[in-house]
Amino acid sequence: MNGVFDLADIERRGVRARADAPADAYLVSTVNHTVHCTVELNSAEPHQTFTVAARFACFVNDAVVLLQNGCAHAADQLTSYLYGLVNLRAELAKHRVTDLKSVHAVLISKAQAEVELRPPSIRGMTVQRPYLSFVPRGAPDLVTKSVGPRSSEGTDG
């Protein structure tokens, strides 16, 4: 940064500068992460919602690009992605939470189709398609799973 900061000689693990040099710094972990997100989506019944929980496998490809595009927390962008699954939201809004077991196959196919057509994407990061769970609020015995992760082709774009 402006010729003030140098990488330390200790296996490039540190940065050193004059004691009076102010700096803003960001640390981006490049190890593989699992990011958990949940969203509440309306059902056909007033005040009854489905909780859609997702687990994303994330891999940082380019920390500089990631930060340049404003990604400080992948969970925020991935939560927005879940809210943006409009076909899934519309499908959930047609069903009562108590009907989850009987409509589970429909929800799986809708979620799978939408995720295939519009996979999650964060520039500078590869994000695998999510593993989703549908949980009707107040009915944990009806928890179901769907849409397992698939190998990613590098959706960092």
C-alpha atoms as one frame of an Amber mdcrd trajectory, in Angstrom:
protein
   0.000   0.000   0.000   1.689   3.143  -1.215   5.053   1.504  -0.684   4.565
   1.503   3.084   3.670  -2.132   3.685   5.940  -5.069   2.906   5.353  -8.765
   3.244   7.362 -10.141   6.125  10.179 -12.532   5.322   8.642 -15.252   7.496
   7.159 -17.470   4.788   4.982 -14.563   3.566   2.679 -14.905   6.574   2.657
 -11.328   7.768   2.643  -7.688   6.815   4.812  -5.105   8.494   4.884  -1.333
   8.326   6.068   1.686  10.214   4.317   1.976  13.556   2.668   5.264  12.564
   1.243   4.042   9.239  -2.561   3.687   9.453  -4.149   0.925   7.413  -7.503
  -0.601   6.662  -7.119  -4.290   6.090  -9.332  -7.229   5.216  -8.614 -10.846
   5.887 -10.103 -13.376   3.505  -9.886 -16.994   4.473  -9.190 -19.159   1.444
  -9.975 -22.464   3.106 -13.119 -24.269   2.011 -16.168 -23.170   3.980 -19.667
 -24.428   4.541 -22.090 -21.514   4.727 -25.462 -22.049   6.429 -28.447 -19.834
   5.614 -32.128 -19.935   6.479 -35.106 -18.024   5.142 -38.780 -17.954   6.097
 -41.117 -18.296   3.109 -44.892 -17.969   3.206 -47.226 -20.921   2.948 -50.849
 -20.893   1.786 -51.953 -20.363   5.390 -51.766 -16.964   7.089 -48.991 -16.750
   9.685 -47.619 -20.171   8.718 -44.225 -20.281   7.045 -41.778 -22.782   5.739
 -38.215 -22.424   6.890 -35.886 -23.198   4.026 -32.444 -24.039   5.358 -29.514
 -24.274   2.967 -25.947 -25.436   3.256 -23.531 -24.144   0.619 -19.970 -25.359
   0.026 -17.864 -22.300  -0.872 -14.312 -21.998  -2.200 -12.489 -18.668  -2.585
 -10.884 -18.426  -6.026  -9.780 -14.784  -5.964  -9.854 -12.840  -2.697  -9.229
  -9.498  -4.424 -12.167  -9.933  -6.817 -14.329 -11.099  -3.923 -13.647  -7.920
  -1.934 -13.815  -5.623  -4.967 -17.346  -6.863  -5.564 -18.345  -6.056  -1.992
 -18.598  -9.568  -0.600 -17.683  -9.240   3.056 -20.026 -12.035   4.170 -21.039
 -14.786   1.749 -24.002 -15.702   3.977 -25.671 -12.356   3.215 -25.467 -12.883
  -0.548 -26.517 -16.526  -0.306 -29.507 -15.629   1.885 -30.539 -13.119  -0.794
 -30.142 -15.891  -3.358 -32.579 -18.075  -1.404 -35.129 -15.251  -1.192 -34.696
 -14.818  -4.939 -35.860 -18.349  -5.762 -39.217 -16.982  -6.960 -40.571 -20.222
  -8.390 -39.927 -22.023  -5.126 -41.541 -19.158  -3.182 -44.599 -19.316  -5.432
 -44.835 -23.087  -5.050 -44.548 -22.961  -1.253 -47.257 -20.278  -1.155 -49.687
 -22.768  -2.754 -49.343 -25.321   0.048 -50.168 -25.585   3.728 -47.339 -26.511
   6.060 -49.248 -29.599   7.169 -49.220 -30.860   3.567 -45.445 -30.906   3.297
 -45.097 -34.679   3.238 -47.621 -35.062   0.430 -46.154 -32.272  -1.734 -42.515
 -32.941  -0.939 -41.790 -34.440  -4.380 -43.195 -31.325  -6.077 -41.081 -29.044
  -3.888 -37.956 -31.080  -4.597 -38.498 -30.904  -8.345 -39.264 -27.148  -8.287
 -36.246 -26.394  -6.136 -33.977 -28.621  -8.239 -35.148 -27.023 -11.489 -34.730
 -23.485 -10.233 -31.295 -24.114  -8.741 -30.177 -25.783 -11.996 -31.397 -22.831
 -14.079 -29.994 -20.190 -11.747 -27.196 -21.582  -9.575 -25.751 -19.375  -6.827
 -22.928 -17.140  -7.994 -20.494 -14.871  -6.176 -17.624 -13.355  -8.178 -14.284
 -14.522  -6.823 -15.820 -17.600  -5.215 -17.028 -20.982  -6.380 -20.333 -21.863
  -4.735 -21.699 -25.366  -5.048 -25.403 -25.855  -5.476 -26.986 -25.972  -2.039
 -28.262 -28.801   0.055 -31.763 -27.664   1.062 -34.096 -28.632   3.891 -37.767
 -27.681   4.154 -38.959 -27.200   7.719 -42.567 -26.199   8.416 -42.637 -23.781
  11.334 -43.922 -25.448  14.469 -43.843 -28.924  12.933 -40.258 -30.206  13.246
 -41.447 -33.786  12.787 -42.157 -32.929   9.134 -38.577 -31.969   8.304 -37.620
 -33.118   4.814 -34.461 -32.921   2.785 -33.914 -32.204  -0.872 -31.510 -30.957
  -3.519 -28.160 -32.327  -2.506 -24.927 -30.630  -3.534 -23.412 -31.405  -6.896
 -19.940 -30.837  -8.134 -19.456 -27.256  -9.156 -18.203 -26.135 -12.532 -16.842
 -22.911 -11.048 -19.773 -20.561 -10.707 -17.698 -17.553  -9.785 -19.048 -15.306
 -12.329
